[in-house]
Amino acid sequence: MRDTVMEDEVEFEEGEEPSFSDPEDFEDDISDQELLEDVLRERPQEADGIDSVIVVDNVPQVGPERLEKLKNVIHKIFSKFGKITNEFYPEADGKTKGYIFLEYTSPGQAAEAVKNADGYKLDKQHTFRVNIFTDFDKYMNISDEWETPEKQPFRDFGNLRHWLEDPDCRDQYSVIFESGERTGIFSNDVKEPILVEERPRWTETYVRWSPKGTYLATFHQRGIALWGGEKFKQIQRFSHQGVQLIDFSPCERYVVTFSPLMDTKEDPQAIIIWDILTGQKKRGFHCESSTHWPIFKWSHDGKFFARMTQDTLSIYETPSMGLLDKKSLKISGIKDFSWSPGDNIIAFWVPEDKDIPARVTLMQMPSRQEIRVRNLFNVVDCKLHWQKNGDYLCVKVDRTPKGTQGVVTNFEIFRMREKQVPVDVVEMKESIIAFAWEPNGSKFAVLHGESPRINVSFYHVKNNGKIELIKMFDKQQANSIFWSPQGQFLVLAGLRSMNGALAFVDTSDCTIMNIAEHYMASDVEWDPTGRYVVTSVSWWSHKVDNAFWVWTFQGRLLQKNIKDRFCQLLWRPRPPTLLSQEQIKTIKKDLKKYSKIFEQKDRLSQSKASKELVDKRRTMQEDYRKYREDALKMYQEQRPLRLQLRGGVDTDDLDSNVDDWEEETIEFFINEEIIPIGDLA
C-alpha cells in the first residue's frame, strides 16, 4: 500500500497541486436532495416576507397610557410560537384601531400562531381572530361559481365485524412466533386453535388490536398499517419513519404514533395524531421523553385528550385538535393525572409544597369545574386506579406518619356516583405488591406483605358507606392480579421470578377453585368473555419452554400449544354489547332454558368430533393400504432389473432360508510376539 502511494506521488512535479476534478465524460447520478437533504431543508424559500405576518383582530382599543401594557400582554401570548421581529399597532383619534400586525422569523411560526391563538379568549369582551396576512388575497379571489368536489371511489373492505357473527361465538387472538418471523390469527376452540390467517413477516416488531377489535395494527420501519375484514385486507397505512409506539382513541377514530427519529423545531413529528378513516395527519407534537407511554391520555368517548408537562396540564378537543378554550391549565407541581373510564372527569394529584398539603382534585370537563378536592398529608407517592365503569376511584397513598418509621399505605376510595363524592379510607401497614378493581362490580383485591409471606385481601365497597374485608388468603405465591373482564373470577399469578404459580379464585364466596403452575410464565391474558384465560412463556423474556396454555375460568387446563420461539398472544377485543341492562337481566333469568340448548349442542359437537376422528383414521388406513400395494407392485416390476444387476443371482429370498445355513469358522494369523523368560524374572 505504501509503494502505491509513493508511485502516485511521483506523478506530480514539485510544487504542482493534484487535480481533483472529474473527467469530462463523468456523469453524477446523485441528486442534491439525496446528498444534502438536511441542509436543503433549512434553505431559505423565495418569498416576499408577508407569509410571516399575521393579523390579530378583536384587540382592545386603548390610548397611549395603556398601550405599553397591551404590548406586553400581546408579546407574552404570541412569543410562545416564535420570535417576533416586527409589530405594528394602527392608531386613529388617539386610540388603537382594534387590530394589529405581527411579523415572525418564518412562515411556519406564523402558521403555528394562527392554529393556536385563533379564538383565544383574552377577556369577556375580547376573543382574538388570527389570520395570515396573505389569506386576505386568497379569500378576495375566491370564485363566485360553485365547483363540485371530485367524487372519491368507494373502497369496500367487507364486514369489519365479521368475527362477531361466528355461530359458535369463538373469540380470536393473534400469535407472533418464530421470534417475530410469523404472525397468525386463530379462532379459539376447546379442542385446538383454528387457523384463520397466517403470514410471514406480517410485522417487524409486534402487533396491537384497536380497542373494539375492528383493526389489527402492524409495525414497520416506514410506519403503521391497519388490517381488517374477513381476509384481513390492508385498510389504512400511516407513514411515520421509525415508529415504535402507538395508541388508539377509545372510539377508534384516531391513532397516535411515536417515533424518536423524526422531529424538528419547525415541524413537530415525534408524536402524530392520525384520522383512521381518511388516513390524514391531524396534528404533530414534540416529545421530550417516551418513558411514560401513552403521552396523551384519552377521555372515555374520544372527545378530549390530554398531556402533562412541567406545571401544566394541556387538554385538547377533537376534531380540531386544538387546546380546549385555547389555553392550558397551570397546576404547579402536578405529578400524574387520569381520565374517568365512564365520564368526562379528570383526576390529578399534586405533592406537598412547604406548608401546603398534597391534594387530589376531580375536575369536570369541558367546564373545568372542580367537583371534589381531597387534601393529604405526609405523602410520599400517589397512584390513581379507576374502576372500569368509573363508579369508583381509588387513590393509593403512600405516607410517612409523623413520629413513625416506615411507609403506611392508605387506599382513598372515592364514591363517584354519590352526592358530593364521599371518600372512604382503608389503611395497610404492610408493603403493597398489587391492587386491582373488579371490572364490573364493587370489589377490589390487594396483594400485600413480603415474600414468602404474601397475602391477598378481598374488599367489598358497600352501599351503606362501609368497606368490608371479605376474605384474606395468606402465604400466596403471587405478584400479579388478573380479574376476569366480567368480574367475579380472578387469577393470582406468580410470574417470572415466582416460576408461574397460578391460583384460580371465585370471589362470590372467596374459594380457590384450583391451584396450578405454568413454569416461568411471563404473561396472563383473559379472553373478552371471561370464559378462558391464557398463560404464556414469551421468547422475549425467556428463551426456552416457549408456549401458551389455554385454561377455563375454573382453572381446568384445555390445551398446551407449543410454538417455536413464541413471542406474543393478544385476544381480539369485543365492542360493547348492544343489549340493554334489562335485556341482560332477562337472559340471566332464563339461563336454564338456554343452557339446555347449549348442552345439547356440546354433545352433538363431541359426537361429531368422534365421527370425524374415526373417518380420519379410516382414511389414513386406506391411504397406507394403497401405498403398500403400489410399493409391492413396483417391487415385482423391478425383479428382472435386479437379476440383471446381480449377474443372474436371485437375492430376493436369501433371508427366507436362514435355518438351512451352515456355519464355518475361519482363523487368520495376525502376528507373533516372542517374550524371553529371563525378562519376566
N, C-alpha and C positions, 0 to 999 in steps of 0.2 A: 504494500500500500504506500509506503514511504517512497519507493522508487517511482511509482506512478506519479505522485505529487511532484517530485523533483523534475520528472520529464515534462510535466505540464508547465512548470515554472520557467524552464529554459526556452520555451517558445516565445517569450516576450523579452524584448531588449530592455536594458537597464533604464529605468525612469518611465517606461511605457505602461499605461493602465490597461488591464484586460477589459475586453468588451463583453458586457452582459446583455446586449441587445439580442432579440430573437431573429432568426433567419428571415429573409424576405418572404418565403413561402409558408411561414408558420401561421397557423390559424388557432386562435384562442377560443376554446369551446366552453369556458367558464364565465358565466354572466356576473355582472356586478352585484346582482341580487343575492347570488349564492355566496360570493366571496365576502361581501361587506354588508350582510343583512342587518346586523346590529347597528352599524354606523349609519346606513341609509335610513333606518327607522327614525333617527334623530335629525335627519336632513331638513332644513327649513323649507316649508312649502311656499310656493309662489302665491302671494295674496296681497290685497291692498290694506290689510290690518283691521278692517271693520268686522271680520269674523270673530275677533277677540273682544268686541264691545257689546255690552248688554245694556238694555233699557229697563229700569226699575220704575214701575208706576205705583200709584197709591201711597207715595211717600208723604209724611206730614209736611204741611206748608208752614214754615217758620220764618221769623225775622232774623236780623243779624245777631241779636243777643243769644239766640238758641241754635244758631247754625253750627257752631263748633261741636256742641253736644250731639246734634243729629249726625254729623260726620263721624264722630267716634262710634256711635251705635251702628251705623251702616257699615263702617270698616270692620267692626268686630264680627258682624254677621257674615259679610261677604268675603273676608280674607281667609275664611276656612277652606275655600275652594281653589285658592291660588293667589299669587302675588298680584296686587292691584297696582298698575303702573300709572294710571291716569284716572281722574274723576272730574265730573262737571255737573254743577247744580244750577240749572237755569233759574233766573230770577225775574220778577215783574212786580212793580209797585212796592218794592222793599221786602218782598217775601219770595221764598222758593215756589216754583210752579207745581210741585207735587209729583214730579218725575225727575230722574237723574240718569246720567250715563257713567258707566264704569268700564274701564279697559283692563284686560288681563294680559299676561305674557303670551298665552297661547289660546287657540280656539277651543282646545279640549277643556281648559279650565273654565272658559265661558259657558260651554255646554253643561258642565257639571253644576255650575251655579244656577243655570236655568232649571235643571232637573230637580235640584234640592230646595231652591229658595222660592220657586213659583208657588204661590199660595201660602207663603209664610205669614203667620198672624203676628204682627208687631204689637197691636193692642186691639181693643174692641172696635175702634173706628178704622183701623188701617190694616189691610191684608195685601201683601205685595203681589203684583203681577209682573213676572220677569220674562223678557224675550231677548233673543239675539238681534242685534241691530239690522242684520241682513234679512230677517224674517219679514220686515215691512215691505221690502221689494217683492218677496216671494208671495205674500198674501195679496198685494195690489195687482199682481199679474196673473191671478187665477182666472181661468177661462169661465165665461158665463154659461157655456154649453156643458151639459152633463155627459160624462164619459162612463159607459157601463164597465164595471170591473171585469177583468178576464175570469172566465169560469174555470175553476180548478177541477181536474179529473178526480172522481171518487175512487178511493182505494179501499177495497173490501178485504178486511183481514179475517173474515169469518166470525164465528161466535167466540168472543173473548172470555165467555164464562162457560164454555162447553163442559169443563170437567165437573161442574156442579150438577150436570144432568146425568151423571153415571147412575144406572139403575140400582147398583149395589152400594151407592153412596161412598165409594172409595175415595180417600184423600190421596193427593200426590205429594211427592217430595223429590228434591234434587240431590244428586250424589256426585261428588267430584272424587275421582280415584286415579290410580297410576300417576301419583304425585302431580296431579293437575292436568295431565295429558288428555284425559277423557272426562266427559260430563254426561250424566244420564238423568232422565226424568222417569220416575217409576210411580205406578199406582200401588197403594198399599193393599195387600190381601193377607188373610190369615195364614195361608199356606206358604206362599212365596211372592216376592215382588213381581209385578207385571210391568215389563219394559214398555214405555210409551215412546220415548225418543232418546237416542244416544248419538253423540257427535264427538269426533276428536278435535282437540284444541278449540273448543267452543268458547273458552275464556282463558285469559292469560294469568289470572290470579285466583279470584273467587267469584261467586255469584250472589245476587240478592233478589228476593221476591219483593214486589211492591206490597203496601200494607193490606190491600184487599185481594192479593193474589192474581191480579189481572196481567201483570208484566213480570218477565224474568230479565234481570239486568246482568249483562256480562261485561267484563273489564278488558280493555285493550290499550296498547301503548298510545294510540291516537284518540281514544275516547271511550264512550259508553254506548252499548247497543241494547235496545229493548226488544224482547221477543214475546209472542203471544199467539193466541188462536189455537185451533186443533192441531196444526202441524208445526207450531212454534216458528212462524214466519217472522222476519225482521220487521218490526213496526216503526221503529224510530232509531236514529243514532244522533249522538251529540259529540261534536269534535272538541276535545279538551286534552291536549297533549300531556302525557304523563299522569293521567288521572289515577288517584289512589283510593279515594273515599267518596261515597255517595250517601244521600239521604232523600227519602220521598216525603212529600207532604201527605198528611193523613187522607186527604181527598183524592190522591193520585193525579192531581192536576199539574203539579210541579215536581221537578227533581233537582237536587242541589249536588254539584260535583266539586271536588277539591283536587288541585294539582300543585305541588311545590315548585314546578318548573316555570310556569307562565305567569309572570306578574311584572308590571311596570308601574311607575308612579303615575303616568298619564292615563293608562288603560288598565284598571284593576281586573285581573283574570285568575287570581288564585282560587277564588270561590265564584262559581257561576250558577245562577238560578235559571232553569230552562222551563219552557212550556212544553209539556209532554205531547199534547195533541198537535201543535204546529211545528215543534222542533226549534222554535225561535229562542234566542237568548233574551231573557227578560232583564237581567242586571248582573254586573260583576262587582266583586268586593275584594279588598285587600285582606290578607290573613297573616298575622304575625306568628301564630303557632297553631298547629292542629292537634295538640296534645289531648284536649278535651273535645272529642267529636261526638255529636254534631255541634258545630259552632252556632248554627241557627237552630232554635227550637220552635216548633210549630204549635199553634193552637189546635184544639181538637177538630175544628171544622175547616182548617186550612185558610182561614180568612186573614190571620195575622202570623207573623214570625218575628222572633226577637233574638238579639245577641247582646252579650255583656262584654264591655271593655272597662278599663280602669275608671271607677266612679261614675259609670254611665250605663244605662240600660236603654238600648235603642229598639223600638218596636216599629215594624214595618207592616203595611197593609197590602193586600192583593186586590186587584191585579196590577195596580200602579207600581208596586214595589218601592213606593216612597215612604218616608218616615210618617208615622201617624201624627197628625197635627203639625207636621213639618219640624218637629223638634224631639230630641231625646230626653229621657228622664235623668236628671242629675241626682245620683244616690251615692253619697260619699261612703266609700269602703265596701260597696256591695261585693259579696263573695260567691253567691250562687242564686239561681232562680229556676223556676219550673212552672209549666202551664198545667192547669187542671185538665184531666182527660175528658171531662164532661161539660165544662163551661168555659167561657172566655174570662177566666180568672187566672191571674199570675201571682205566684208566691215567691218572695225573695227574702234573704236574710242578710243582716249587716252586723259585724262583730262589735264588741265593746270599744269605746274610744274615750279614754280617761274616765270621767265620771258619768258618761252617757252609757246606759246599758245596751247590750245586744238586743236586736229586735227581729221578729219575723212579721212580715207585712203581707196581707192578702189584698190585691188590687183588682177591681173590676175594669174590664176593657170593653169598648174604647173610651169610656167616660173617665178613666183613671181615678175612680173613687176608691178610697181605702175603706174596705168593709171590715177589716179586723187587723189590729196591731197587738202583738204579744211581746212584752219586754222580758228579757232573760238575763241572768246574772252569772258571773264566773264561768263564762262559756269558753271552751277550747275549740270546739268544732260543731257544725250542724250538717245534717243530711235531710233532704226533703224526699218523702215517699208518699206518692198519691195512690189511693185505691183506684182500681181500673175504671170505675164508673164516676169517679170524682166525688163520691159520697163522704169520704174521709181523707184527711191529710195527716200524716204522721211526721213530726219533726223530731229526728233523733238528735238529742242534745248531749254532747259530752261536756261535763262540768268538773271543776275542781273546787268543791265547797271550802270556804274559809275554815282554817283550823284543822283540816284533814289532809291526809296524803292520798295520792292516787286519784283516778278518774271515776266519777259516777255518771251513769247514763240515764237520762230521762227521756221517755217517749211522750211527747206532747201531741195528743190526739185531738184534732180539730173536727167537730161535727158540722160539716158544710151545709147540710140540709135543714139545720135548726136555726131559729131566730138568734141573731147576734153571735152566731158561731161559737158556742161554748167549747171550752178546752178541758180535757181530762188528762191526768198525768200518771204514768207508770214508771216507777224508779227501779233500776237494777244496778247492783254494786259490782257485778261480775263483768268481765270484758265481753263485748258483743262481737259475734262472728258473722251473723247474717240476720236480716229482717226481711219479711215478705208478707204482703197483704193477700188475703183470699180474693181472687179476681171478682167474683160475683157474690159477695157476702160481707159480713161484718166481723170476720175473724182475722187474726194475724198470728204468725209464728215467729219465734225468736230463737236463734242458736246462741248460747252463751256459755262461758266457762273457759277452762284451759284444758288442752289435751293432757292426759287421757280422760279427764272428767268433763266431757262436753255434754250439756243438757239442752233439750229443746222444750220450750214452753208454748202452749197454745192459749190465746186470749180471745174473749168474745166481747165486742162493744155492744152493750145492751141499750135498749131504748129508755131505761129509767135513769140514765146519766151515770151508770157504773160500768167499769171494765172488769170482767170476771176472768180469773185464771181457771181454765177448763181442765188442763192436764199438763203434767211435766214428765218427760221421759229422761232418765239420767243415763250417763255412760254411752252416748251415741257416737258412732264413728261417722261424723258428717261435718262438712264445711260449707254446704250449699243447700238451699231450699228451693224446690221446684213445684209450684202449685199447678194443678190441672187447670186449663183455661176455663172450665165450667165450675171450678171451685170444689169443695168437699174433700177431694183426694189430693195427696201430695207425695213427692218423693224426697226423702232426706238422703243426700249423696255425699260420699267422701271421695271427691275427685282428686286425680293426680297423686299427690303425696300420700293420700289415705287409701290407695290401692283399689278404689272403685267400690267401696261398700255402699249398699243400697237398702233403704227401708221404705216400704210402701205403706202409707198411713191413711186411714179413713177418719177424718176429723168429726164426722157426725156423732160418733161415740168414742173417738180417740183410741182406736185399736190399730195395732200394727198387723197388717194383713199378711205381709211376707218380708223376710229378710234374705237378701241375695248379694251377689258380688259379680261385678264385671271388672276383672283385673286391669288396673291402670286406665280406667275410663276417664276421658277428658271432657266429655260433653253429655248433657241430658236434654232431650227435645220432646215436648209433648205435641201430639197432633192437635189440630184446631178443635176437634170434637171432644177431646179428653178421654177417648176410648183406648188409645195406645200411647206408649211412650218409648222413645228410642234412647239407648245408651251407646256411646261410641268411643273408640280409641283412634284419634286422628294422627295421621303420619306427620302432621305439622308439629305435634307436641311429643310424639313417641314413635320411634322408628320400627317397632315390632308389634305383633298382635293387632294389626290394623283391621278393624271390622266394626260393624254396627249390629246391635241386637235389638229385636223388637219384643216388647212386653205388653201385656194387658195392663189396665189401670190397677188391677189387683195384684200385680207382680208375678203373673204366670208367663214364663218365657215361651215365645212363639217361634222365633227364628234366630239363627246365628248366620249373618251374612258377611262372609269374608271377602273383601275386595283388596286387590293388590294396591298397596300404598294408598289406602283410603284416606281422604282428607277432610271432607265436609258433608254433612247432611242437613238440609233445611226443609221443613214442612212448608207446603204451599198454603198461605193463609186463606181463610174464607171471608167473604164480605159479611157485614152484619145481617142477621136474619130479617126477612120481610114480615115475619109473623108478629102480631101484637102480643102483649103480655097476657091478655085474656085468652088468645088462641093457644099460647104455650101452656097455660094452666089447664085448658080443656084437654089438650093432648096428654098431659101428665095424668090427668084424672082418668082417662080412658086407656092408659098404658097397657093394662092387662089384655084388653081387646086386641091391641096392635101386636103385643108380644107373641100371641098365638100364631099370627100370620108370619112373623119373623122366624119363630122356631120351626115352623113347617118349611119355610124357605131354606133354613140352615140344614135341615135333614135332607131335603132334596139336593142341596148343594153337595153334601157329603156323599150321598149315593151316586150322584153324577160324577163326583171325583173318583169314587171307587171304580165305576164303569169305565171312565177314561183311563185309569191306571191299567185295568185288565186289557182293554183294547190296545194300549200302548205296548204291553208285554207280548201280546199275541202278534202284533205287527213286527216286533223285534225278532221273535222266534221264527216267523215266516221269512223274514229277510235273511236270517242266518241259514235256514234250510236251503233256500235258493242259492245263496253264496256257496254252500258246501257242494251242492250238485254241480254247479258251474266249475268249481275247482277240480272235482273228480273227473268231469268230462274233459277238461283241458289236460289233466294228468295222463289220461288214456291216449289222447290225440298226440301227445309228445313222446309216446313209447318208442316208435321207430327211430326218432331222432336220438334218444338216449342210447339205444343199441348201437347206432352208427358211431356215436362219440366214444363208446366204451369197447370198441373192437368186437362187437357181437356178443359180449358177455352180458347176460341178463342180471342186473343188480337189484331189481325191484323186490325180489324175495329173499335176499341174503340174510335178513334179520328174522325170517319166519321159521328157520330150522336150527335154532341155537342148540337144541338138545342133541343134534347129530354131530356137533363139532367135536374134534379130537384135540386134546391139549398136548403140546410138545414143548419141552424145556430145552433151551439152547444156552450154553455157557460161553462167555468171551473172556480171553486172557487180557487183562488191562495192564498190570505192571508187576515187578518183583523187587522186593527190598530185603537185603541180607544184613542182619544185625549181629556183630561178633559177641560171643557170650562174655568175654572179658570186660566188655564195656558196661555190662549190666551189674557187675560186682560193686 
